Amino acid sequence: MTTTGTESRRLRLGTRGSRLALTQSGQVAEALRQAAAAGALV
């Protein structure tokens, strides 16, 4: 698979729907943002 532009640098973070899983994923996403990585919860 070939990607170009910012899409090649985007990290997709998957999670389950439980409150605990969403909280943990949110914490990981925040840590990635602080490390200047682009992330999207899916």
CHARMM-style PDB file with segment names, atoms N, HN, CA, C and O in Angstrom:
ATOM      1  N   MET     1       0.834  -1.171   0.000  1.00  0.00      PROA
ATOM      2  CA  MET     1       0.000   0.000   0.000  1.00  0.00      PROA
ATOM      3  C   MET     1       0.880   1.235   0.000  1.00  0.00      PROA
ATOM      4  O   MET     1       1.803   1.340   0.807  1.00  0.00      PROA
ATOM      5  N   THR     2       0.608   2.158  -0.884  1.00  0.00      PROA
ATOM      6  HN  THR     2      -0.142   2.073  -1.540  1.00  0.00      PROA
ATOM      7  CA  THR     2       1.376   3.389  -0.981  1.00  0.00      PROA
ATOM      8  C   THR     2       0.532   4.565  -0.508  1.00  0.00      PROA
ATOM      9  O   THR     2      -0.623   4.711  -0.910  1.00  0.00      PROA
ATOM     10  N   THR     3       1.110   5.401   0.345  1.00  0.00      PROA
ATOM     11  HN  THR     3       2.048   5.282   0.671  1.00  0.00      PROA
ATOM     12  CA  THR     3       0.411   6.593   0.817  1.00  0.00      PROA
ATOM     13  C   THR     3       1.279   7.815   0.571  1.00  0.00      PROA
ATOM     14  O   THR     3       2.499   7.714   0.441  1.00  0.00      PROA
ATOM     15  N   THR     4       0.631   8.967   0.509  1.00  0.00      PROA
ATOM     16  HN  THR     4      -0.360   9.049   0.614  1.00  0.00      PROA
ATOM     17  CA  THR     4       1.369  10.211   0.288  1.00  0.00      PROA
ATOM     18  C   THR     4       0.910  11.260   1.286  1.00  0.00      PROA
ATOM     19  O   THR     4      -0.136  11.113   1.918  1.00  0.00      PROA
ATOM     20  N   GLY     5       1.690  12.311   1.424  1.00  0.00      PROA
ATOM     21  HN  GLY     5       2.539  12.431   0.911  1.00  0.00      PROA
ATOM     22  CA  GLY     5       1.290  13.431   2.272  1.00  0.00      PROA
ATOM     23  C   GLY     5       1.171  13.050   3.735  1.00  0.00      PROA
ATOM     24  O   GLY     5       1.882  12.171   4.224  1.00  0.00      PROA
ATOM     25  N   THR     6       0.253  13.729   4.432  1.00  0.00      PROA
ATOM     26  HN  THR     6      -0.325  14.443   4.034  1.00  0.00      PROA
ATOM     27  CA  THR     6       0.110  13.509   5.869  1.00  0.00      PROA
ATOM     28  C   THR     6      -0.489  12.152   6.197  1.00  0.00      PROA
ATOM     29  O   THR     6      -0.304  11.654   7.308  1.00  0.00      PROA
ATOM     30  N   GLU     7      -1.198  11.545   5.265  1.00  0.00      PROA
ATOM     31  HN  GLU     7      -1.349  11.949   4.363  1.00  0.00      PROA
ATOM     32  CA  GLU     7      -1.822  10.244   5.541  1.00  0.00      PROA
ATOM     33  C   GLU     7      -0.772   9.197   5.910  1.00  0.00      PROA
ATOM     34  O   GLU     7      -1.056   8.303   6.707  1.00  0.00      PROA
ATOM     35  N   SER     8       0.433   9.289   5.348  1.00  0.00      PROA
ATOM     36  HN  SER     8       0.664  10.015   4.700  1.00  0.00      PROA
ATOM     37  CA  SER     8       1.474   8.319   5.664  1.00  0.00      PROA
ATOM     38  C   SER     8       1.986   8.494   7.096  1.00  0.00      PROA
ATOM     39  O   SER     8       2.647   7.599   7.623  1.00  0.00      PROA
ATOM     40  N   ARG     9       1.692   9.629   7.729  1.00  0.00      PROA
ATOM     41  HN  ARG     9       1.155  10.355   7.300  1.00  0.00      PROA
ATOM     42  CA  ARG     9       2.147   9.884   9.091  1.00  0.00      PROA
ATOM     43  C   ARG     9       1.029   9.758  10.113  1.00  0.00      PROA
ATOM     44  O   ARG     9       1.276   9.934  11.306  1.00  0.00      PROA
ATOM     45  N   ARG    10      -0.170   9.464   9.693  1.00  0.00      PROA
ATOM     46  HN  ARG    10      -0.371   9.321   8.724  1.00  0.00      PROA
ATOM     47  CA  ARG    10      -1.311   9.408  10.608  1.00  0.00      PROA
ATOM     48  C   ARG    10      -1.365   8.054  11.303  1.00  0.00      PROA
ATOM     49  O   ARG    10      -1.246   7.005  10.669  1.00  0.00      PROA
ATOM     50  N   LEU    11      -1.542   8.098  12.592  1.00  0.00      PROA
ATOM     51  HN  LEU    11      -1.638   8.950  13.107  1.00  0.00      PROA
ATOM     52  CA  LEU    11      -1.694   6.888  13.393  1.00  0.00      PROA
ATOM     53  C   LEU    11      -3.162   6.741  13.751  1.00  0.00      PROA
ATOM     54  O   LEU    11      -3.771   7.671  14.278  1.00  0.00      PROA
ATOM     55  N   ARG    12      -3.724   5.595  13.473  1.00  0.00      PROA
ATOM     56  HN  ARG    12      -3.229   4.839  13.044  1.00  0.00      PROA
ATOM     57  CA  ARG    12      -5.127   5.326  13.823  1.00  0.00      PROA
ATOM     58  C   ARG    12      -5.136   4.472  15.075  1.00  0.00      PROA
ATOM     59  O   ARG    12      -4.553   3.388  15.103  1.00  0.00      PROA
ATOM     60  N   LEU    13      -5.790   4.959  16.096  1.00  0.00      PROA
ATOM     61  HN  LEU    13      -6.263   5.840  16.073  1.00  0.00      PROA
ATOM     62  CA  LEU    13      -5.840   4.288  17.387  1.00  0.00      PROA
ATOM     63  C   LEU    13      -7.226   3.681  17.560  1.00  0.00      PROA
ATOM     64  O   LEU    13      -8.217   4.407  17.637  1.00  0.00      PROA
ATOM     65  N   GLY    14      -7.301   2.383  17.619  1.00  0.00      PROA
ATOM     66  HN  GLY    14      -6.496   1.792  17.556  1.00  0.00      PROA
ATOM     67  CA  GLY    14      -8.581   1.703  17.782  1.00  0.00      PROA
ATOM     68  C   GLY    14      -8.876   1.458  19.258  1.00  0.00      PROA
ATOM     69  O   GLY    14      -7.962   1.394  20.080  1.00  0.00      PROA
ATOM     70  N   THR    15     -10.157   1.321  19.586  1.00  0.00      PROA
ATOM     71  HN  THR    15     -10.900   1.373  18.918  1.00  0.00      PROA
ATOM     72  CA  THR    15     -10.551   1.078  20.966  1.00  0.00      PROA
ATOM     73  C   THR    15     -11.877   0.327  21.008  1.00  0.00      PROA
ATOM     74  O   THR    15     -12.601   0.255  20.015  1.00  0.00      PROA
ATOM     75  N   ARG    16     -12.175  -0.221  22.163  1.00  0.00      PROA
ATOM     76  HN  ARG    16     -11.587  -0.162  22.970  1.00  0.00      PROA
ATOM     77  CA  ARG    16     -13.489  -0.812  22.403  1.00  0.00      PROA
ATOM     78  C   ARG    16     -14.391   0.271  22.965  1.00  0.00      PROA
ATOM     79  O   ARG    16     -13.937   1.392  23.194  1.00  0.00      PROA
ATOM     80  N   GLY    17     -15.638  -0.035  23.187  1.00  0.00      PROA
ATOM     81  HN  GLY    17     -16.008  -0.946  23.001  1.00  0.00      PROA
ATOM     82  CA  GLY    17     -16.594   0.972  23.623  1.00  0.00      PROA
ATOM     83  C   GLY    17     -16.754   1.128  25.127  1.00  0.00      PROA
ATOM     84  O   GLY    17     -17.514   1.988  25.574  1.00  0.00      PROA
ATOM     85  N   SER    18     -16.057   0.318  25.921  1.00  0.00      PROA
ATOM     86  HN  SER    18     -15.440  -0.381  25.559  1.00  0.00      PROA
ATOM     87  CA  SER    18     -16.223   0.431  27.373  1.00  0.00      PROA
ATOM     88  C   SER    18     -15.612   1.730  27.886  1.00  0.00      PROA
ATOM     89  O   SER    18     -14.728   2.309  27.254  1.00  0.00      PROA
ATOM     90  N   ARG    19     -16.092   2.171  29.027  1.00  0.00      PROA
ATOM     91  HN  ARG    19     -16.810   1.701  29.540  1.00  0.00      PROA
ATOM     92  CA  ARG    19     -15.576   3.414  29.624  1.00  0.00      PROA
ATOM     93  C   ARG    19     -14.073   3.300  29.882  1.00  0.00      PROA
ATOM     94  O   ARG    19     -13.327   4.238  29.603  1.00  0.00      PROA
ATOM     95  N   LEU    20     -13.622   2.162  30.411  1.00  0.00      PROA
ATOM     96  HN  LEU    20     -14.228   1.400  30.638  1.00  0.00      PROA
ATOM     97  CA  LEU    20     -12.203   1.971  30.694  1.00  0.00      PROA
ATOM     98  C   LEU    20     -11.376   2.043  29.413  1.00  0.00      PROA
ATOM     99  O   LEU    20     -10.359   2.735  29.369  1.00  0.00      PROA
ATOM    100  N   ALA    21     -11.808   1.331  28.371  1.00  0.00      PROA
ATOM    101  HN  ALA    21     -12.634   0.769  28.407  1.00  0.00      PROA
ATOM    102  CA  ALA    21     -11.066   1.316  27.109  1.00  0.00      PROA
ATOM    103  C   ALA    21     -11.006   2.709  26.493  1.00  0.00      PROA
ATOM    104  O   ALA    21      -9.961   3.117  25.985  1.00  0.00      PROA
ATOM    105  N   LEU    22     -12.117   3.442  26.533  1.00  0.00      PROA
ATOM    106  HN  LEU    22     -12.965   3.111  26.946  1.00  0.00      PROA
ATOM    107  CA  LEU    22     -12.134   4.798  25.980  1.00  0.00      PROA
ATOM    108  C   LEU    22     -11.228   5.735  26.772  1.00  0.00      PROA
ATOM    109  O   LEU    22     -10.551   6.584  26.192  1.00  0.00      PROA
ATOM    110  N   THR    23     -11.213   5.581  28.091  1.00  0.00      PROA
ATOM    111  HN  THR    23     -11.763   4.891  28.562  1.00  0.00      PROA
ATOM    112  CA  THR    23     -10.338   6.397  28.933  1.00  0.00      PROA
ATOM    113  C   THR    23      -8.875   6.109  28.621  1.00  0.00      PROA
ATOM    114  O   THR    23      -8.073   7.029  28.461  1.00  0.00      PROA
ATOM    115  N   GLN    24      -8.535   4.833  28.536  1.00  0.00      PROA
ATOM    116  HN  GLN    24      -9.186   4.086  28.666  1.00  0.00      PROA
ATOM    117  CA  GLN    24      -7.152   4.458  28.246  1.00  0.00      PROA
ATOM    118  C   GLN    24      -6.732   4.946  26.863  1.00  0.00      PROA
ATOM    119  O   GLN    24      -5.622   5.453  26.700  1.00  0.00      PROA
ATOM    120  N   SER    25      -7.592   4.801  25.880  1.00  0.00      PROA
ATOM    121  HN  SER    25      -8.493   4.389  26.012  1.00  0.00      PROA
ATOM    122  CA  SER    25      -7.278   5.256  24.525  1.00  0.00      PROA
ATOM    123  C   SER    25      -7.122   6.770  24.484  1.00  0.00      PROA
ATOM    124  O   SER    25      -6.254   7.291  23.784  1.00  0.00      PROA
ATOM    125  N   GLY    26      -7.958   7.469  25.229  1.00  0.00      PROA
ATOM    126  HN  GLY    26      -8.663   7.046  25.798  1.00  0.00      PROA
ATOM    127  CA  GLY    26      -7.835   8.923  25.308  1.00  0.00      PROA
ATOM    128  C   GLY    26      -6.505   9.342  25.904  1.00  0.00      PROA
ATOM    129  O   GLY    26      -5.900  10.314  25.452  1.00  0.00      PROA
ATOM    130  N   GLN    27      -6.044   8.619  26.915  1.00  0.00      PROA
ATOM    131  HN  GLN    27      -6.536   7.829  27.282  1.00  0.00      PROA
ATOM    132  CA  GLN    27      -4.753   8.918  27.530  1.00  0.00      PROA
ATOM    133  C   GLN    27      -3.611   8.675  26.548  1.00  0.00      PROA
ATOM    134  O   GLN    27      -2.668   9.463  26.480  1.00  0.00      PROA
ATOM    135  N   VAL    28      -3.694   7.598  25.797  1.00  0.00      PROA
ATOM    136  HN  VAL    28      -4.460   6.957  25.852  1.00  0.00      PROA
ATOM    137  CA  VAL    28      -2.673   7.308  24.789  1.00  0.00      PROA
ATOM    138  C   VAL    28      -2.691   8.376  23.701  1.00  0.00      PROA
ATOM    139  O   VAL    28      -1.636   8.852  23.282  1.00  0.00      PROA
ATOM    140  N   ALA    29      -3.889   8.756  23.238  1.00  0.00      PROA
ATOM    141  HN  ALA    29      -4.746   8.369  23.578  1.00  0.00      PROA
ATOM    142  CA  ALA    29      -4.006   9.787  22.206  1.00  0.00      PROA
ATOM    143  C   ALA    29      -3.402  11.103  22.686  1.00  0.00      PROA
ATOM    144  O   ALA    29      -2.718  11.783  21.921  1.00  0.00      PROA
ATOM    145  N   GLU    30      -3.645  11.466  23.934  1.00  0.00      PROA
ATOM    146  HN  GLU    30      -4.200  10.914  24.555  1.00  0.00      PROA
ATOM    147  CA  GLU    30      -3.080  12.706  24.482  1.00  0.00      PROA
ATOM    148  C   GLU    30      -1.558  12.628  24.545  1.00  0.00      PROA
ATOM    149  O   GLU    30      -0.877  13.599  24.215  1.00  0.00      PROA
ATOM    150  N   ALA    31      -1.023  11.492  24.962  1.00  0.00      PROA
ATOM    151  HN  ALA    31      -1.577  10.704  25.230  1.00  0.00      PROA
ATOM    152  CA  ALA    31       0.429  11.321  25.006  1.00  0.00      PROA
ATOM    153  C   ALA    31       1.026  11.440  23.607  1.00  0.00      PROA
ATOM    154  O   ALA    31       2.096  12.025  23.438  1.00  0.00      PROA
ATOM    155  N   LEU    32       0.344  10.891  22.606  1.00  0.00      PROA
ATOM    156  HN  LEU    32      -0.525  10.416  22.744  1.00  0.00      PROA
ATOM    157  CA  LEU    32       0.823  10.999  21.226  1.00  0.00      PROA
ATOM    158  C   LEU    32       0.767  12.443  20.740  1.00  0.00      PROA
ATOM    159  O   LEU    32       1.686  12.902  20.061  1.00  0.00      PROA
ATOM    160  N   ARG    33      -0.309  13.168  21.083  1.00  0.00      PROA
ATOM    161  HN  ARG    33      -1.056  12.794  21.634  1.00  0.00      PROA
ATOM    162  CA  ARG    33      -0.408  14.581  20.699  1.00  0.00      PROA
ATOM    163  C   ARG    33       0.743  15.373  21.301  1.00  0.00      PROA
ATOM    164  O   ARG    33       1.333  16.225  20.636  1.00  0.00      PROA
ATOM    165  N   GLN    34       1.057  15.093  22.548  1.00  0.00      PROA
ATOM    166  HN  GLN    34       0.578  14.401  23.088  1.00  0.00      PROA
ATOM    167  CA  GLN    34       2.157  15.791  23.206  1.00  0.00      PROA
ATOM    168  C   GLN    34       3.493  15.447  22.557  1.00  0.00      PROA
ATOM    169  O   GLN    34       4.440  16.230  22.628  1.00  0.00      PROA
ATOM    170  N   ALA    35       3.571  14.289  21.931  1.00  0.00      PROA
ATOM    171  HN  ALA    35       2.802  13.653  21.874  1.00  0.00      PROA
ATOM    172  CA  ALA    35       4.784  13.878  21.224  1.00  0.00      PROA
ATOM    173  C   ALA    35       4.749  14.325  19.766  1.00  0.00      PROA
ATOM    174  O   ALA    35       5.604  13.934  18.971  1.00  0.00      PROA
ATOM    175  N   ALA    36       3.751  15.150  19.417  1.00  0.00      PROA
ATOM    176  HN  ALA    36       3.056  15.468  20.063  1.00  0.00      PROA
ATOM    177  CA  ALA    36       3.611  15.728  18.074  1.00  0.00      PROA
ATOM    178  C   ALA    36       3.268  14.697  17.006  1.00  0.00      PROA
ATOM    179  O   ALA    36       3.661  14.851  15.850  1.00  0.00      PROA
ATOM    180  N   ALA    37       2.543  13.657  17.377  1.00  0.00      PROA
ATOM    181  HN  ALA    37       2.223  13.532  18.317  1.00  0.00      PROA
ATOM    182  CA  ALA    37       2.077  12.678  16.393  1.00  0.00      PROA
ATOM    183  C   ALA    37       0.603  12.947  16.100  1.00  0.00      PROA
ATOM    184  O   ALA    37      -0.155  13.288  17.008  1.00  0.00      PROA
ATOM    185  N   ALA    38       0.197  12.797  14.854  1.00  0.00      PROA
ATOM    186  HN  ALA    38       0.813  12.520  14.116  1.00  0.00      PROA
ATOM    187  CA  ALA    38      -1.211  12.972  14.493  1.00  0.00      PROA
ATOM    188  C   ALA    38      -1.950  11.673  14.783  1.00  0.00      PROA
ATOM    189  O   ALA    38      -1.503  10.606  14.362  1.00  0.00      PROA
ATOM    190  N   GLY    39      -3.066  11.742  15.489  1.00  0.00      PROA
ATOM    191  HN  GLY    39      -3.430  12.609  15.831  1.00  0.00      PROA
ATOM    192  CA  GLY    39      -3.820  10.546  15.829  1.00  0.00      PROA
ATOM    193  C   GLY    39      -5.310  10.752  15.628  1.00  0.00      PROA
ATOM    194  O   GLY    39      -5.806  11.878  15.668  1.00  0.00      PROA
ATOM    195  N   ALA    40      -6.012   9.660  15.412  1.00  0.00      PROA
ATOM    196  HN  ALA    40      -5.609   8.745  15.379  1.00  0.00      PROA
ATOM    197  CA  ALA    40      -7.468   9.718  15.272  1.00  0.00      PROA
ATOM    198  C   ALA    40      -8.060   8.489  15.931  1.00  0.00      PROA
ATOM    199  O   ALA    40      -7.648   7.369  15.630  1.00  0.00      PROA
ATOM    200  N   LEU    41      -9.015   8.675  16.819  1.00  0.00      PROA
ATOM    201  HN  LEU    41      -9.350   9.585  17.064  1.00  0.00      PROA
ATOM    202  CA  LEU    41      -9.713   7.539  17.414  1.00  0.00      PROA
ATOM    203  C   LEU    41     -10.708   6.994  16.409  1.00  0.00      PROA
ATOM    204  O   LEU    41     -11.452   7.753  15.789  1.00  0.00      PROA
ATOM    205  N   VAL    42     -10.723   5.681  16.247  1.00  0.00      PROA
ATOM    206  HN  VAL    42     -10.118   5.064  16.751  1.00  0.00      PROA
ATOM    207  CA  VAL    42     -11.665   5.041  15.314  1.00  0.00      PROA
ATOM    208  C   VAL    42     -12.412   3.941  16.025  1.00  0.00      PROA
ATOM    209  OT1 VAL    42     -13.253   3.275  15.421  1.00  0.00      PROA
TER     210      VAL     42
END
